[in-house]
Amino acid sequence: MRRIACGLVVGLLFAATLPLIASTEPPVSPPAAGEDDGGTPVSAVRTYIDAARTGDYERAATMLDLRSQPDANGPKLARRLKSVLDRVLWIHYEQISDQPTGDLEDGLPPDLERLRGEGDVEFFLQRIPLDSGGQTWKFARSTVERVPSLYDSHGDGPLAEVLPPFMFEMQILEIELWQWGGLLILVLLAWVVAWLGVRIVAVFVRLLTSRTATDLDDQMAERLMAPVRLLTAAGLLVLGSNLFLRLKVPAQATVTSIAKALALLAIAWIALRIVDIAEIMVRRRLARQQRRSAIAALPMGRRVVKTFVIALAFIGVIQNLGFEITGLLAGLGVGGLAVALAAQKTIENLFGGVTILADQPIRVGDYCRFGDGRTGTVEEIGLRSTRIRTLDRTRVSVPNSSFSELHLENFAARDRIKLSTTLGLLYGTSPDQMRWVLAELRKVLVSHPQVTNDPARVRFAGFGASSLDIDVLTYVKTTDYAEFLAIREDIYLRFIDVVNQSGTGFAFPSQTLYLGRDDGLDGERTAAAEQTVAAWRDRSELPFPDLSESMVDALDGSAEYPPQGSASARRTGSSAGAESDD
C-alpha cells in the first residue's frame, strides 16, 4: 500500500504542475496600435504587466496615478504593486473592458473600473486627463496610496530585506527562487512534524488500547498511523505555504490542489484500513456464530467496498486537480456499451462469483471434485476466478463463469463417509465357516463406536472367478477424511483377525488344477432320478417350461428361512409359539 501511495503522490505532483504551466502569464507581445497609451482599461493593465515582467518599472510607473506621490517613488510602487497583484489577483485580460469608455454596466462611475482579487481586495483603474489633452486609463490614486499597506500584507515579506534581489527576480514556473527553496524546506518540515506528532499521539493511544480486552483497537491504531501522517503533512503544507511563502495565485492554487489531493488519498487510505478492520471484526463474529457461508462472502464484499472507495477517491482527486469530471462521466455513459462489450468476460466472471457465493455449492476451505474429475481444496473465491489447491499442491484458477457451470461434488458437505469393500475368501471355505465369518464381521461393524448400525451390511454376495465374495457396506461417523482413513484401517485389521480365526483365508486371483481319477456316475441315483421324471411325464406333471400352479401352491413358503439353528430362526419360533398360546 505504501508503494501505491508513493506512486500516486508522484503522479499527483506531475498532474498538478499542468495547471501551473498552463496558467503562467502569456509571453510579452508588442501591444497593438493605440494600446500602449492606456486608451482602454485592458491596454493600461497590459502595458503595466508587460513592463513589470521585463523589469522596466520606470515604464510600468507611467500606468500609475502618481499625482499624490513623488515621482521618485513611482518605480518602487510599481514593483510592489506587481508583487501584490501576483499574490491576490491573477490578471486575465479577457475579463477587462477593451472599450475606451470602460464597462458602463458595472455600477461604477463611467471613469472608474474595478479589478477584484482574493479576500475582497479591490484594485481600481481610473480615466484621468492628460496635460497634453485627452484622457488615459491608469491605476487609480486610491489604489496607489494603498500599495504600501497591501505590500505589507501580501508582498514579498520581511525576507525581501534580507535575501539578495536575484532570488526574487529569478522565477521558474512563476515561482521565485527563494520560494522553491522554501517549498522544499516546508515539505520536509511538514513530514517531520507530522511524523513526530503522530508518533507522540500513538504512544498515548497505545496506552489506552492496551487496557481493552480486544486487539482490534490496537490493530486500528497501528494501521491508521501512516494515512493520518499523510493527512497531517498535507494540512501543514497548505498552512505553511499560506503563512510564509506568499506564492503567486497559480502557484498557491497548485500547492493547495496537491495538498487537497493528498488529503483525499489519505482519507481514502483511512477508509480502506477501516474496511480491513471491519472485515476482521465481522469475520470473528460470524465464526462464533458458525456461519461459514457468510464468512466465505466476506473477501468479495471487502473488494467491492474497496473498489468503490478507490473510485470515489479517484474522481475527487481528478476533479480537485482541475480536470472536468462531468464530461468524463458523460463520456463513460456514452462509451458504456463499448466498455461492457469489451469487458463481457470480466462481467460474466463477476456475476459467476456472485452466483457461487449466493448459491454456495462450495465454500472456502471445502474439499471438492470439479470438472474432469480433479479434486482439491477451495482457497479463494475472487471477483474473476476461483482458486483451488490440488492434492499435488498445484494451484488451479478457474474463471467464475466457467466454474459455476461445472458439476461440483462437495466432499465437505457430507455428514458421514461411506465405507464399502469386497472380501474374497478361498473356495475351500465350508458353509459353516462362511456363516461364522459373516456373523463375526457383522459383530465388528455393530460394536465399533465410529460406525453406523444402519446400515452395517455384511452379505455373502456371490461366486467370483477365484473367490467367495463378501460385500461390506457401512458409514463412518466423521467428515474428516484423515480420521476416516484411520477408522477404516482399524476396521480392516479387525476383518483380518476374523478371517484368520475362522481357519480360512483371503483368496487372490489364481487357478487351481486338481488331478484325480473319475469315480464315474452313480447308477442308483441316476436310475432314481430317471424314474421320478418318467412318473412326472406319465402324470402329465413335467415341470417344464414352468412349474404347475398346484405345485407352486404346495411349495409356497415351505422352505425353512432363516435356516434351522440360526438366532433369527429361534426368535421367529418364539414369536410363533407366543401367538399360538394366545
MOQUI-V463383 format. One line per field, one symbol per residue. ss: DSSP state (H for helix, E for strand, - for the rest). phi: phi as a letter, one per 30 degrees, with the letter a starting at -180 (. if undefined). psi: psi as a letter, one per 30 degrees, with the letter a starting at -180 (. if undefined). Layout:
ss = ???
phi = ???
psi = ???
This chain:
ss = -HHHHHHHHHHHHHHHHHHHHH------------------HHHHHHHHHHHHH---HHHHH--E------HHHHHHHHHHHHHHHHHH----HHH----------------EEEEE-HHH-EEEEEEEE-----EEEEE-HHHHH-HHHHHHHH---HHHH----HHHH-EE--EEHHHHHHHHHHHHHHHHHHHHHHHHHHHHHHHHH------HHHHHHHHHHHHHHHHHHHHHHHHHHHHHH---HHHHHHHHHHHHHHHHHHHHHHHHHHHHHHHHHHHHHHHH---HHHHHHHHHHHHHHHHHHHHHHHHHHHHH----HHHHHHHHHH-HHHHHHH-HHHHHHHHHHHHHHHH-------EEEE---EEEEEEEE---EEEEEE----EEEEEHHHH----EEEHHH---EEEEEEEEE-----HHHHHHHHHHHHHHHHH---EEEEEEEEEEEEE----EEEEEEEEE----HHHHHHHHHHHHHHHHHHHHHH---E----------------HHHHHHHHHHHHHHHH----------HHHHHHH-----------HHHHHHHHHHHHHHH-
phi = .dddddddddddddddddddddcdddddbdddeicccidbedddddddddddddidddddddccdcdcbddddeddddddddddeecbacdbddccdccediddcciceecbbbcccdihdcbbcbdbdcddjibbcbddedddddeedddddbddiddddcdddddcddbbhicddddddddddddddddddddddddddddddddddddcddcddddddddddddddddddddddddddddcdhddeddddddddddddddddddddddddddddddddddddddddhcdddddddeddddddddddddddddddddddjddddddddddddddddddddcddddddddddddddddhdbbdjdcbcbhdjdblcdcaccdcbccbcdddidcccceeddddcddcccddddcacdcbabcccdddddeddddddddddddedddddcbddbcbcbbdclcddbaccbcbbabcdacdddddddddddddddddddddddjcaddbeabccccadddidddddddddddddddedddhcddbdbdddddddddeidddadddjddddddddddddddddd
psi = eeeeeeeeeeeeeeeffeeeefglkllkkkllkgggggfleeeeeeeeeeeefggifeeeffgkjgfglkfffeeeeeeeeeeeefffjjkjeffkkgkffajggggllfgkkkjkalggkkkkkkjllleglallklkleeeeffeeeeeeegafaffffellefffekkjhgklefeeeeeeeeeeeeeeeeeeeeeeeeeeeeeeffflelgeeeeeeeffeeeeeeeeeeeeeeeeeeeeehlleeeeeeeeeeeeeeeeeeeeeeeeeeeeeeeeeeeeeeeefhieeeeffeeeeeeeeeeeeeeeeeeeeeefggkjfeeeeeeeeegeeeeeeegeeeeeeeeeeeeeeeehfllkfkklklbggkllkkekjafelkkkjlfggljkkkkeeeeffljkjjffflflkkjklkkjlkffkleeeeeeeeeeeeeeeefkfgkkfjlikjkjfajaegljkkkkkakkilfjeeeeeeeeeeeeeeeeeeeefffalklljlkkjkklkkfakjeeeeeeeeeeeeeeeeghgjhkflkleeeeeefjgfkjkllkfleeeeeeeeeeeeeee.
